[in-house]
Amino acid sequence: MKKTIAVALACVFMSVNVSLAQGSHAPLALQPRSSETDSFRISAEALLWWMKDSPAPPPLASTGILGQPGTTVLLGGEDLNTHEHPGLRVTAGYLAKEGWGLEASGFYLPSRSISREVSSSGAIGSQDLSIPFFDVTLPGESDTGLSRAGVFSGQAREELSARLLGAELHGVMHLALGAAWQLDVLGGFRYVNLREDFSFTTSSPNVAPRPPDVFQTKDQFETTNNFYGGQVGVRARSSWGAWTFSGTARLALGAMVQSVDIDGFLLTNDFNGFGEPQKFPGGYFAQPTNIGSHSRTAFAVVPEIGLNVGYEVTDWMTLFLGYTFLYTNSVARPGNHIDRGLNPTQNASFGGSPPTPLVGPARPAFRFQGSSFWAQGLNGGVAFRF
C-alpha cells in the first residue's frame, strides 16, 4: 500500500509540473470559458473500485479442536475480499469570473457480498464438523459439534457485505492561471460512510432415525463508520490541444464515529418436545455478554489522490478517464470485534437446556479495535460545461 501511495503522489507532482503545448482547453474541473464569464459544470462518472480486505474473523468451522494433529480450519481465519465494486460519482460546480467558485461531489459504491460455506450430511462415515473456540472456563482449546456422523448433519455459512459512499462541498480559488495550465486551492467539508455486515449462520438438524428437529444459529456483527471533517486540497491541471491532464490531492481531518452492532440467536425445538421452534438470545460468538450496540468517536485523517486524463470533444463536453486512491487511518471492521474466548455456560447452543445462567468470566467481551482502510480504482465519465 505504501508503494501505491508513493506512486500516486509522484504522478500528482508530475502533473503539477506538466506544461505542454500552448492551448486553452479546460481540464477536468471547474474553469471559465474566459476571464470575463462565469461557468457551470456537471460531470457523471462510472466507478470501478476495490476495497482493502476485511480483517479475518476467527476460525469458525473446523474438523476438530485447533492445535490437534489433522485438524483443518474450513471457515474463518482468512481475510475477506468483496472484489470489485461498481459505482457512480456526480460532481457539480459554479465558477465566477473573479476566479472563485463552489463545487459539490458525491459518490456511491453499492453493497457487494462474498460468502463461503461448508456442510456435512451426518451420514455414517461422513466427516464430523466442529465450531472451535477457546473455553475460558477450562484450560486450552475446545469445540462444539456442528455435525456428528449418525447423529446430526451440519451446515455453516459466513457472509460479508460492504458498502461505501461519500460527499464533499468546498470552495475553489485559482492561485495561478496560464494559457495551458492552472493551479487551484480547495477547502471545505467532507463526509465518508463505510458500512460492513458480517454474519455466521449454522444449521444442525437430526438425521434419521432420530426425530426431525430444528437447531439453527446466527451471529451478526455490523459496523458503521461515519467521518465528518474539514478538508483542504490542491488541483493542478494542464492542457495540450484537446487533451487535458489533472491531478488532485486532498486531506481531510475530523471525527470518525464508529458503531458496532452485535446480535445473535438460537432457534430450536429441542427443548419443547419438537414443537414450535423457540428463539433464545445468543448464537456462538454473539452471546448476551457482547450483544448490543457499541459506539465511539476517534480522530481520523482521510487523504485522497486523483488523476485524470480527458479529451474535449466540443467546447462544452469532455470525456475522461482516471484513477482515485482514498485512505483513512481508523475504522471499525467486523472481524476485529469477534472474540473467540467464550463462556459456554450462558447459552444452550453449546449443550444443556435453558435457562443457562452465566457462571464464570463474562466472555465473549467487547473491545473496540480500529484499523486502517483504503479504496482505490478507476473512473470514467463525461463532463458538461455551460
C-alpha positions in Angstrom: 0.0 0.0 0.0 2.9 2.4 0.8 4.2 1.8 -2.7 0.8 2.6 -4.2 0.6 5.9 -2.3 4.1 6.8 -3.3 3.5 6.1 -7.0 0.2 8.1 -6.9 1.9 11.1 -5.2 4.7 11.1 -7.7 2.1 11.2 -10.5 0.4 14.1 -8.9 3.6 16.1 -8.6 4.4 15.3 -12.2 1.0 16.5 -13.3 1.6 19.8 -11.4 4.7 20.4 -13.5 3.4 19.4 -16.8 3.3 22.3 -19.2 2.8 21.0 -22.7 2.0 22.9 -25.9 0.0 26.1 -25.8 -3.8 25.8 -25.6 -6.8 26.9 -23.8 -8.9 23.7 -23.4 -10.3 23.1 -20.0 -9.0 20.3 -17.8 -11.4 18.1 -15.8 -12.6 20.5 -13.2 -14.1 24.0 -13.0 -12.7 26.5 -15.4 -14.3 29.6 -17.0 -14.5 29.8 -20.8 -12.8 33.1 -20.5 -11.7 35.5 -17.8 -14.9 37.5 -18.4 -17.6 34.9 -18.0 -19.0 32.7 -15.3 -19.4 28.9 -15.9 -21.3 26.0 -14.6 -20.1 22.4 -14.8 -21.6 19.0 -14.1 -20.0 15.5 -14.6 -21.1 11.9 -14.1 -18.6 9.1 -13.7 -18.8 5.3 -13.6 -16.5 3.9 -10.9 -14.8 0.5 -10.6 -13.1 0.4 -7.1 -11.6 -2.2 -4.9 -11.5 -2.0 -1.1 -9.0 -3.3 1.4 -9.7 -6.8 2.6 -11.9 -7.1 5.7 -9.8 -8.5 8.6 -10.2 -12.2 9.2 -12.8 -13.4 11.6 -11.5 -16.2 14.0 -11.8 -19.8 12.9 -15.5 -20.6 12.7 -15.7 -24.2 11.4 -13.1 -27.0 11.5 -12.6 -30.7 11.6 -11.8 -30.7 15.3 -10.1 -28.9 18.1 -7.5 -26.4 16.9 -3.9 -27.5 17.5 -4.6 -31.2 17.4 -3.0 -33.2 14.6 -5.1 -33.4 11.4 -7.4 -30.5 12.3 -8.2 -28.3 9.4 -9.9 -24.8 9.5 -12.8 -24.8 7.0 -14.4 -21.4 7.6 -13.0 -18.2 9.1 -9.3 -17.4 9.7 -8.9 -15.6 6.4 -9.3 -12.0 5.3 -12.5 -11.4 3.2 -12.4 -9.7 -0.1 -15.6 -8.4 -1.7 -13.7 -7.8 -5.0 -14.6 -5.0 -7.4 -17.3 -2.5 -6.5 -19.0 -0.7 -9.4 -20.4 2.7 -8.5 -21.2 6.2 -9.5 -19.8 9.7 -8.8 -21.5 13.0 -9.7 -19.9 16.5 -9.4 -21.4 19.9 -10.0 -20.0 23.3 -9.6 -20.0 27.0 -10.4 -17.0 29.2 -11.1 -17.2 33.0 -11.2 -15.2 35.2 -13.5 -13.3 36.6 -10.4 -11.6 33.2 -10.0 -13.6 31.7 -7.1 -16.3 29.0 -7.1 -18.2 26.3 -5.3 -18.1 22.6 -6.0 -20.1 19.6 -4.7 -19.4 16.0 -5.3 -20.9 12.7 -4.1 -20.0 9.0 -4.8 -21.8 5.7 -4.0 -20.5 2.1 -4.2 -23.5 -0.2 -3.5 -23.2 -3.2 -1.3 -21.3 -6.2 -2.6 -21.2 -9.5 -0.8 -19.0 -12.6 -0.5 -19.8 -15.8 1.2 -18.3 -19.3 1.9 -20.0 -22.3 3.4 -19.2 -25.9 4.5 -21.5 -28.8 5.2 -21.6 -32.5 6.2 -24.5 -34.9 5.7 -24.3 -36.5 9.0 -24.4 -40.0 7.4 -22.4 -42.8 8.8 -18.8 -42.3 7.7 -19.2 -38.6 6.9 -16.8 -36.0 8.2 -17.6 -34.6 11.6 -17.5 -30.8 11.7 -16.9 -28.6 14.7 -17.0 -25.0 15.8 -13.7 -24.3 17.5 -13.3 -21.8 20.4 -11.3 -21.1 23.5 -13.3 -22.1 26.5 -12.5 -19.5 29.2 -13.9 -21.9 31.9 -11.3 -24.6 31.0 -7.7 -24.7 30.0 -6.8 -24.8 26.3 -8.8 -25.1 23.1 -12.3 -26.6 22.9 -15.0 -27.2 20.3 -18.7 -27.9 20.0 -20.3 -30.1 17.4 -21.6 -28.7 14.1 -22.2 -32.2 12.7 -21.8 -35.7 14.1 -22.0 -38.8 11.9 -25.1 -40.8 12.6 -26.5 -38.1 15.0 -27.0 -34.8 13.2 -25.9 -33.1 10.0 -24.3 -29.7 9.8 -24.1 -26.7 7.6 -22.3 -23.3 8.3 -22.0 -20.2 6.2 -20.0 -17.0 6.6 -21.0 -13.9 4.6 -19.6 -10.3 4.4 -21.3 -7.4 2.7 -19.6 -3.9 2.3 -20.8 -0.5 1.1 -19.0 2.8 0.7 -20.3 6.3 0.0 -19.2 9.9 0.5 -19.8 13.6 -0.3 -17.9 16.8 -0.2 -18.6 20.5 -0.5 -15.8 23.0 -1.0 -14.8 26.4 -2.3 -12.4 26.7 -5.2 -9.9 29.6 -5.7 -7.4 30.0 -8.5 -3.8 30.6 -7.4 -2.4 30.6 -11.0 -3.8 30.7 -14.4 -1.9 30.4 -17.7 -2.7 29.7 -21.3 -2.1 25.9 -20.8 -2.0 25.3 -17.1 -3.8 26.1 -13.8 -3.5 25.6 -10.1 -6.5 25.7 -7.7 -6.8 25.6 -3.9 -9.8 23.7 -2.4 -11.3 24.0 1.1 -14.5 22.7 2.6 -16.3 19.8 4.3 -16.0 16.0 3.7 -18.3 13.1 4.7 -17.5 9.4 4.2 -19.6 6.4 5.2 -18.3 2.7 5.3 -20.8 0.0 6.4 -20.0 -3.7 6.7 -22.1 -6.6 7.8 -20.7 -10.0 8.7 -22.9 -13.0 9.6 -22.2 -16.6 10.6 -25.1 -19.0 10.4 -25.4 -22.7 11.2 -28.0 -25.4 11.0 -27.6 -28.8 12.7 -30.8 -30.9 12.3 -31.0 -34.6 13.4 -30.6 -37.3 10.9 -32.8 -40.5 10.7 -33.7 -42.5 12.6 -33.6 -39.7 15.2 -36.7 -37.5 15.2 -36.5 -34.4 12.9 -35.8 -31.2 14.6 -34.7 -27.6 14.2 -31.3 -26.3 15.5 -30.2 -23.1 13.8 -28.0 -20.2 15.0 -27.0 -16.8 13.7 -24.2 -14.4 14.8 -24.2 -11.0 13.2 -21.6 -8.2 13.5 -22.4 -4.9 11.8 -20.0 -2.0 11.7 -20.8 1.6 10.6 -18.2 4.3 10.2 -19.2 7.9 9.6 -16.4 10.5 9.0 -17.1 14.3 9.4 -14.3 16.7 8.8 -12.8 19.7 7.3 -10.8 19.4 4.0 -8.1 21.2 2.1 -6.6 20.4 -1.2 -4.8 21.4 -4.4 -5.6 20.7 -8.0 -3.1 21.1 -10.9 -4.2 21.0 -14.5 -2.7 21.2 -17.9 -3.9 21.1 -21.5 -2.4 20.2 -24.8 -4.8 20.9 -27.7 -7.9 19.0 -27.0 -6.2 16.8 -24.4 -6.4 17.6 -20.7 -4.4 16.3 -17.7 -5.2 16.9 -14.0 -4.0 15.8 -10.6 -5.8 16.4 -7.3 -4.6 15.9 -3.7 -7.0 16.4 -0.7 -6.6 16.0 3.0 -9.5 15.9 5.5 -9.1 15.9 9.3 -12.0 15.2 11.6 -14.1 12.7 13.6 -14.8 9.1 12.7 -17.9 7.9 14.5 -17.6 4.2 14.8 -20.5 1.9 15.7 -20.6 -1.9 16.2 -23.9 -3.7 16.5 -23.8 -7.3 17.6 -26.7 -9.7 17.7 -27.3 -13.5 17.7 -29.8 -16.1 18.4 -30.5 -19.9 18.7 -33.7 -21.2 17.0 -34.6 -24.7 18.1 -37.4 -27.0 19.2 -35.1 -29.4 21.0 -36.3 -28.2 24.4 -40.1 -28.4 24.0 -40.7 -31.9 22.6 -40.1 -30.9 19.0 -43.0 -28.5 18.9 -42.9 -24.9 17.6 -39.3 -23.6 17.4 -38.2 -21.3 20.3 -35.8 -18.4 20.0 -33.1 -17.8 22.6 -30.6 -14.9 22.7 -27.1 -15.7 21.6 -25.6 -17.9 18.8 -22.0 -19.0 19.2 -19.8 -15.9 19.0 -22.6 -13.4 19.7 -23.6 -14.0 23.3 -25.5 -12.0 26.0 -22.1 -10.7 27.3 -21.3 -8.9 24.0 -24.7 -8.5 22.3 -25.7 -4.8 21.9 -24.8 -1.5 20.3 -21.4 0.0 20.9 -20.1 3.3 19.7 -17.1 5.7 20.0 -15.6 8.7 18.2 -12.0 8.6 17.1 -9.8 11.2 15.4 -9.2 10.3 11.7 -7.4 11.5 8.6 -8.8 11.0 5.1 -6.3 11.7 2.3 -7.3 11.3 -1.3 -5.4 11.4 -4.6 -7.0 11.6 -8.1 -5.5 11.6 -11.6 -7.5 12.2 -14.8 -6.8 12.4 -18.5 -9.6 13.8 -20.8 -10.4 14.7 -24.3 -12.5 17.8 -25.1 -14.9 16.6 -27.8 -16.6 20.0 -28.1 -16.4 23.3 -26.3 -19.0 22.1 -23.8 -18.3 18.3 -23.5 -15.3 16.4 -22.2 -14.7 12.6 -22.0 -12.3 11.5 -19.3 -10.6 8.5 -17.6 -8.9 8.5 -14.2 -7.7 6.8 -11.0 -8.6 7.5 -7.4 -7.0 6.4 -4.1 -8.8 7.1 -0.8 -7.4 6.2 2.7 -8.3 6.6 6.3 -6.4 5.6 9.4 -9.1 4.4 11.7 -12.3 2.4 11.1 -14.2 -0.3 12.9 -14.4 -3.6 10.9 -16.4 -6.7 11.8 -13.6 -9.3 12.0 -11.7 -7.2 14.6 -14.7 -7.4 17.0 -15.3 -11.2 17.2 -14.0 -12.6 20.5 -13.3 -16.4 20.3 -12.8 -16.6 24.0 -16.3 -18.0 25.0 -18.0 -18.9 28.2 -20.4 -21.7 27.1 -22.4 -21.7 30.3 -24.6 -18.8 29.2 -26.2 -20.4 26.1 -27.9 -23.6 25.1 -26.1 -23.6 21.7 -23.2 -25.4 23.5 -25.4 -28.1 25.1 -27.7 -28.3 28.0 -31.2 -26.9 28.4 -32.3 -23.3 29.1 -32.3 -21.4 31.3 -28.5 -21.2 31.2 -27.2 -18.5 33.6 -23.6 -17.3 33.2 -21.1 -18.9 35.5 -17.6 -17.6 35.4 -15.9 -15.0 33.2 -18.1 -12.7 31.1 -16.9 -13.8 27.7 -17.2 -13.1 24.8 -16.4 -9.5 25.7 -16.5 -6.4 23.5 -13.5 -4.1 22.9 -13.0 -1.5 20.2 -10.2 -2.2 17.8 -9.6 0.3 15.0 -7.8 -0.5 11.7 -6.8 1.3 8.5 -8.9 1.2 5.3 -8.4 2.1 1.7 -10.4 2.1 -1.5 -8.9 2.6 -4.9 -9.9 2.2 -8.5 -10.8 3.5 -11.9 -13.2 6.2 -13.0 -14.5 7.3 -16.4 -17.3 9.6 -17.5 -18.4 12.8 -19.2 -18.3 16.4 -18.1 -20.5 19.2 -19.4 -19.7 22.9 -19.2 -22.1 25.8 -19.9 
